[in-house]
Amino acid sequence: MSTVFITGGTGFLGSYVIKELVERNYSVRAIRRSNKIPFFVSSEILNKVEWVDGDVLDVVALEEGMKNVDTVIHAAGKVSFLKKERTEIFKTNIEGTANAVNAALAQNVKRFVHVSSVSALGRTFSGEQVNESKKWQEGKFNTSYGISKYRGEIEVWRAIGEGLNAVIVNPTIIIGYGDWNTSSCALFKSAYEEFPWYTTGINGFVDVEDTANAIVQLMESNINGERFILNGESASFHQLSDMMAMAFGKKSPHWQANRFLSGIAWRIEKIKSVFTGKPSILTKESAMLALTKTYFDNSKILNALPGFTFTPLQQTIERACKSYLENL
């Protein structure tokens, strides 16, 4: 089988993409910033990876890593809603993506899969259904993360115009078993620690293993110059928190945070973070996001990949919570 080069291979989604590739007998080369290996994917899997030291801001490491590979999966990205990390978010998600596609063009890579986000499509507040044709609109509901992913996508579309054979995926909020101190996995930690606030905002959620599977299937397809929303199921954050709390045997959140109370809640969490030294669970941007209501249409990916299905949200949560409890 051919060799696949992946960025972000030590991240939450990237680790599961590696697992999917190795299980399909691909040779995998991945870039990493440190020797820290994810604990939530089998070491037997990760030991089969050829690791390259560097990151997406290291142009030389990218070009070296892409030598003699057929395919690149660009899964590296900075997910954060902290204002102080805005510069890093932009450098990683925009400049890093530009570096990745430029290196792929320079190395004549035959296939490129870019992991974007539904945040790159923009946000709505009134319950709109979003599909792949949605155009970006400037607005107050767009987070720094969303802006960075939108601008990163522009670099990919530019490279496609220059001849790169590429496909883009736009996952909703990815959930599953991982490091619950980072990314969307922190939702599980919040539920386990009985975080008291909830909102009635609605978003899409997708199983991390389903996401990895769809990425590899698209990589193997002949589809070029298209984007696909990856969304398993839409639910309110209140419903999500309740399902997680129930699976953990914990108390469900009991304080509803409307727009006014959300403003109070994120400020309280910010003050707590100053004293504890831990990043705030709730920030101004994440509080705003949790109030929006957006439904995502997943029909395009289901039509493109016959036989592919998404895992029900309840099943994903129960399986992930079981793994978290077993590894406390």
Phi and psi in degrees as a GROMACS rama.xvg file:
@    title "Ramachandran Plot"
@    xaxis  label "Phi"
@    yaxis  label "Psi"
@TYPE xy
-76.4359  167.89  SER-2
-95.4701  135.668  THR-3
-115.768  131.339  VAL-4
-102.522  130.824  PHE-5
-126.897  134.738  ILE-6
-95.7547  152.768  THR-7
72.1059  25.1272  GLY-8
-68.9298  -17.8485  GLY-9
-96.3963  1.47155  THR-10
-82.3948  179.899  GLY-11
-59.8738  -62.2914  PHE-12
-68.6906  -43.4548  LEU-13
-56.2413  -37.391  GLY-14
-63.5076  -39.7612  SER-15
-73.9833  -29.1879  TYR-16
-65.7516  -42.634  VAL-17
-58.9411  -45.3145  ILE-18
-56.6479  -45.918  LYS-19
-62.9419  -42.2032  GLU-20
-66.2685  -46.7349  LEU-21
-62.6181  -41.227  VAL-22
-66.316  -20.0352  GLU-23
-96.8187  11.3236  ARG-24
69.7862  26.4073  ASN-25
-82.0328  149.294  TYR-26
-81.6412  133.208  SER-27
-122.68  131.331  VAL-28
-120.528  134.692  ARG-29
-139.337  146.87  ALA-30
-94.6925  144.469  ILE-31
-146.532  152.543  ARG-32
-90.5978  -22.3507  ARG-33
-146.46  175.849  SER-34
-83.6964  3.20122  ASN-35
-69.3824  123.591  LYS-36
-107.513  136.553  ILE-37
-57.3646  137.345  PRO-38
-88.5657  -12.4607  PHE-39
-93.0963  2.42566  PHE-40
-123.242  140.871  VAL-41
-52.5336  134.319  SER-42
-62.94  -27.6025  SER-43
-61.1394  -35.9862  GLU-44
-71.8962  -50.7572  ILE-45
-69.1418  -25.5268  LEU-46
-69.6436  -13.8773  ASN-47
-88.5767  -0.973488  LYS-48
-90.5046  139.74  VAL-49
-89.7251  110.18  GLU-50
-91.1702  138.664  TRP-51
-117.609  125.709  VAL-52
-77.3465  133.966  ASP-53
147.13  -169.393  GLY-54
-151.981  -177.412  ASP-55
-73.9908  -7.73736  VAL-56
-92.6579  -1.61786  LEU-57
-101.833  95.8638  ASP-58
-63.0076  -39.9442  VAL-59
-63.1027  -44.7713  VAL-60
-63.3262  -38.1539  ALA-61
-63.7399  -47.3378  LEU-62
-66.3583  -38.5874  GLU-63
-63.8561  -42.6606  GLU-64
-65.6546  -28.6306  GLY-65
-89.9211  -1.45917  MET-66
-65.3274  131.367  LYS-67
61.6227  30.4398  ASN-68
-112.919  152.416  VAL-69
-89.7161  -32.6741  ASP-70
-137.304  144.493  THR-71
-122.943  133.071  VAL-72
-114.079  113.645  ILE-73
-95.0766  94.7584  HIS-74
-108.456  -0.577939  ALA-75
-71.1011  140.197  ALA-76
-174.343  152.865  GLY-77
-103.325  117.54  LYS-78
-106.527  116.007  VAL-79
-162.632  149.183  SER-80
-120.223  20.3219  PHE-81
-89.9019  128.587  LEU-82
-58.6225  -38.2267  LYS-83
-68.1207  -14.6776  LYS-84
-101.901  10.1357  GLU-85
-56.9944  -44.8349  ARG-86
-61.4177  -44.0082  THR-87
-65.9647  -39.1986  GLU-88
-58.0984  -47.8559  ILE-89
-66.662  -42.7689  PHE-90
-63.2377  -46.0939  LYS-91
-68.5223  -48.6562  THR-92
-82.3985  -23.0309  ASN-93
-104.594  -62.2794  ILE-94
-62.4358  -41.0441  GLU-95
-62.2822  -38.7942  GLY-96
-68.7577  -40.2642  THR-97
-59.5689  -43.3015  ALA-98
-62.156  -40.9063  ASN-99
-65.6291  -45.7348  ALA-100
-71.4164  -34.5657  VAL-101
-65.2061  -41.4837  ASN-102
-64.8743  -39.4082  ALA-103
-63.6793  -40.9523  ALA-104
-64.8819  -42.3366  LEU-105
-65.1772  -33.2917  ALA-106
-94.438  5.95954  GLN-107
55.1387  42.7242  ASN-108
-64.6242  136.778  VAL-109
-81.1001  -23.905  LYS-110
-148.101  137.673  ARG-111
-138.418  127.581  PHE-112
-116.159  121.936  VAL-113
-104.839  125.124  HIS-114
-91.7555  105.797  VAL-115
-100.844  -138.913  SER-116
-162.168  155.078  SER-117
-64.8805  -17.3252  VAL-118
-61.0548  -24.9319  SER-119
-72.1798  -11.3213  ALA-120
-91.5842  -7.58784  LEU-121
91.0802  166.476  GLY-122
-113.493  155.287  ARG-123
-124.746  163.905  THR-124
-117.11  -20.4714  PHE-125
-103.538  13.3689  SER-126
90.5187  25.7066  GLY-127
-69.3253  147.012  GLU-128
-92.0732  129.993  GLN-129
-111.15  132.725  VAL-130
-123.755  -173.399  ASN-131
-67.375  -14.9406  GLU-132
-85.2679  -5.02068  SER-133
-62.074  134.146  LYS-134
-97.1972  142.999  LYS-135
-62.4308  135.545  TRP-136
-130.375  134.183  GLN-137
-66.6137  141.143  GLU-138
-177.821  167.191  GLY-139
-72.1452  -14.8321  LYS-140
-86.6791  -4.50395  PHE-141
-83.3696  123.194  ASN-142
-82.9242  167.374  THR-143
-59.5011  -38.2494  SER-144
-61.725  -47.1658  TYR-145
-60.5074  -43.9626  GLY-146
-60.344  -42.862  ILE-147
-64.626  -39.286  SER-148
-70.9387  -35.6978  LYS-149
-62.9436  -47.1324  TYR-150
-70.2002  -31.0724  ARG-151
-64.4991  -40.4277  GLY-152
-60.8003  -37.0731  GLU-153
-56.759  -38.343  ILE-154
-64.0951  -37.1582  GLU-155
-69.5428  -44.0867  VAL-156
-62.3553  -36.7703  TRP-157
-61.9425  -44.0678  ARG-158
-66.066  -36.2435  ALA-159
-60.6228  -41.0388  ILE-160
-63.6608  -24.6595  GLY-161
-91.6441  5.20538  GLU-162
109.94  3.11642  GLY-163
-74.5175  128.621  LEU-164
-82.3216  104.729  ASN-165
-141.982  156.977  ALA-166
-136.706  148.836  VAL-167
-118.906  138.144  ILE-168
-115.475  142.037  VAL-169
-122.026  84.2795  ASN-170
-70.8886  152.639  PRO-171
-81.6875  -154.401  THR-172
-70.9934  119.836  ILE-173
-87.2377  128.317  ILE-174
-128.687  153.345  ILE-175
158.798  -167.672  GLY-176
-85.3284  123.97  TYR-177
-160.35  -150.032  GLY-178
-88.8719  108.034  ASP-179
-77.3797  8.7193  TRP-180
-93.4911  -3.53506  ASN-181
-133.262  159.289  THR-182
46.7348  -149.688  SER-183
-69.4084  -13.8835  SER-184
-63.4156  -21.6563  CYS-185
-62.5165  -19.3967  ALA-186
-61.0484  -37.0946  LEU-187
-68.4711  -40.6307  PHE-188
-64.1881  -39.4409  LYS-189
-60.5927  -42.2173  SER-190
-67.1303  -40.5115  ALA-191
-64.9574  -37.0252  TYR-192
-87.0147  8.463  GLU-193
58.5673  49.0499  GLU-194
-56.5571  126.349  PHE-195
-80.853  -17.5286  PRO-196
-90.5319  145.503  TRP-197
-140.699  158.002  TYR-198
-128.017  164.554  THR-199
-100.028  10.178  THR-200
-60.4074  152.059  GLY-201
-120.527  136.928  ILE-202
-144.915  176.691  ASN-203
-99.8709  150.84  GLY-204
-136.546  144.292  PHE-205
-141.859  140.058  VAL-206
-66.3565  135.852  ASP-207
-62.4807  -36.7478  VAL-208
-71.9741  -35.3954  GLU-209
-63.1679  -40.7889  ASP-210
-62.6421  -46.3017  THR-211
-62.0297  -41.1159  ALA-212
-63.7894  -43.736  ASN-213
-64.6205  -40.2901  ALA-214
-59.9315  -46.6927  ILE-215
-69.1117  -38.3535  VAL-216
-64.1531  -39.6395  GLN-217
-67.1668  -37.1196  LEU-218
-57.9095  -38.9649  MET-219
-80.8722  -10.1811  GLU-220
-84.782  175.575  SER-221
-99.2482  11.2195  ASN-222
-71.855  132.855  ILE-223
-137.14  140.378  ASN-224
69.0521  30.5896  GLY-225
-126.542  159.147  GLU-226
-122.107  152.819  ARG-227
-138.003  126.466  PHE-228
-75.4432  131.007  ILE-229
-110.826  104.169  LEU-230
-140.663  122.324  ASN-231
-81.0127  -46.2015  GLY-232
-162.018  145.611  GLU-233
-97.9783  142.766  SER-234
-159.449  160.414  ALA-235
-79.8479  155.898  SER-236
-63.0275  -28.8484  PHE-237
-65.0297  -46.8995  HIS-238
-60.7631  -43.2677  GLN-239
-60.3512  -47.1184  LEU-240
-62.2036  -41.0566  SER-241
-62.6976  -43.2198  ASP-242
-64.3387  -40.8225  MET-243
-66.4771  -45.7791  MET-244
-60.2172  -43.0667  ALA-245
-63.2882  -42.7621  MET-246
-66.1869  -30.1911  ALA-247
-86.4435  -13.3518  PHE-248
74.1319  32.1377  GLY-249
-111.785  171.42  LYS-250
-79.0201  135.968  LYS-251
-72.7512  154.89  SER-252
-60.8791  147.187  PRO-253
-131.446  -0.905245  HIS-254
-112.006  114.152  TRP-255
-77.1152  130.761  GLN-256
-105.961  99.278  ALA-257
-77.8709  -171.671  ASN-258
-60.4383  -40.4521  ARG-259
-69.4015  -48.2889  PHE-260
-69.415  -29.1242  LEU-261
-61.7977  -37.8195  SER-262
-63.0398  -38.094  GLY-263
-70.377  -43.0524  ILE-264
-61.2066  -47.195  ALA-265
-69.0127  -28.1782  TRP-266
-70.1822  -38.9018  ARG-267
-62.0219  -44.9568  ILE-268
-65.1305  -34.7063  GLU-269
-64.4448  -42.762  LYS-270
-63.7502  -42.5538  ILE-271
-60.4483  -38.5397  LYS-272
-66.0721  -30.1316  SER-273
-63.9198  -40.6006  VAL-274
-81.0237  -32.9237  PHE-275
-88.9199  -22.9275  THR-276
79.3725  2.68867  GLY-277
-97.1931  146.495  LYS-278
-58.2583  143.858  PRO-279
-66.4529  134.164  SER-280
-65.5573  -38.4463  ILE-281
-119.467  125.896  LEU-282
-115.859  173.546  THR-283
-59.2144  -43.6285  LYS-284
-71.166  -42.8247  GLU-285
-69.2797  -31.2908  SER-286
-66.2705  -40.6808  ALA-287
-64.2347  -44.0256  MET-288
-60.8489  -38.1875  LEU-289
-70.2494  -9.29607  ALA-290
-97.2884  -15.7685  LEU-291
-74.9348  156.839  THR-292
-127.244  110.358  LYS-293
-138.093  133.53  THR-294
-109.046  141.62  TYR-295
-118.009  131.103  PHE-296
-84.8892  121.08  ASP-297
-106.346  15.3407  ASN-298
-67.4858  -30.3204  SER-299
-64.8667  -44.9612  LYS-300
-69.6845  -35.2595  ILE-301
-66.6628  -33.7629  LEU-302
-75.8475  -31.6439  ASN-303
-77.2939  -29.1581  ALA-304
-119.928  83.7852  LEU-305
-56.3437  132.323  PRO-306
92.2334  -14.251  GLY-307
-78.1411  135.691  PHE-308
-135.996  159.683  THR-309
-99.4901  143.964  PHE-310
-72.6345  134.43  THR-311
-56.5786  141.963  PRO-312
-56.5402  -44.6941  LEU-313
-57.7157  -42.7226  GLN-314
-65.7374  -41.974  GLN-315
-60.4539  -45.8481  THR-316
-65.0479  -45.1831  ILE-317
-62.6548  -41.4835  GLU-318
-66.3936  -42.1598  ARG-319
-67.1614  -44.5295  ALA-320
-61.5564  -37.5535  CYS-321
-60.8139  -42.9957  LYS-322
-67.1654  -40.3792  SER-323
-61.7127  -44.1141  TYR-324
-65.7959  -36.8054  LEU-325
-71.0786  -18.4381  GLU-326
-118.303  21.3593  ASN-327
